[in-house]
Amino acid sequence: RKRNLKAWSLHTMSSPSHSEIQALLGGSSHDPSIIPKLEAYVRSQVSAVASTLVDCPYSFDANRTLVKLYTFYPNLAGEGGSILSLVSFLSLLRFPDTDLMALNCMIPEHVSHSEPVATIVRCAELLEGCSFADFWPEFRKLGIPEYGLEDGGTVSDDRRMLADAINGVSASNAIRTNIVRILARTYRKAPLGAVLGALDMKDGESVLSFGSKVTSCDGGGEGGTPLVESVDGEYVTFASSVDNTKRAGSAFKDNVSYDQV
């Protein structure tokens, strides 16, 4: 734990602020000399996922600019694509936004087919296909620093940072929150077993505790309606909305349930 805190502190001290990054993007986005600062900012974003001690806003524009610069100056991308794996991970957490799809087309094939990026891409495909229960075992693989390591290889600091972020609470909860939003838009009622698998949870109490904190406000802000209404017996009831209930003059069925889809 002390090693992780030390690593986070080092990255934070050397990382430019969000305002500095915005200034760089405004005037030097095509200048390869900004690559080290963009890389430092990527590491700070991942550190912020891994630890509440680090505050660093996500920036798709900064990450995309870095990946673009790598395409023009591949010699500056380093070996193994370790920074690209961190960028891919940060994009994955934005699901259901298409950040990863937008970046993946610029990532070299040899990187996207190698670990850990290959597993990150596989995770994105499972989420996009709503195969939520199958997503979690793949996601947990990324929490093992040695996963996918070639014989004789050593675990890099970036790979350990990725594992730390995966094993933290924030990354999993960010994805769970968006899965709850998708389920709530689709179903009025769903079997508890299916929801447990989708959220990688063990019991209905956990679903209710977590789901009641996810609200109809995009940012989960105050005043929103909790999206999980109740957990009774073998079913989870989501808050009624225009998406999961009958609309006047439409073919949508009232109180759409998981079993009916």
Secondary structure, DSSP 4 states (H G I P E B T S, - for coil): -HHHHHHHHHHHHHSPPHHHHHHHHHH-TT-GGGHHHHHHHHHHHHHHHH-TT------HHHHHHHHHHHHH-GGGS-STTHHHHHHHHHHHTTTTS-HHHHHHTTS-HHHHTSTTHHHHHHHHHHHHTT-HHHHHHHHHHTTSTTTTPPTT----HHHHHHHHHHHSHHHHHHHHHHHHHHHHHH-SEEEHHHHHHHHT-SSHHHHHHHHTTSBSSTT--TTPPBSEEEEETTEEEEPP-TTTS--TTSSPPTT-BGGG-
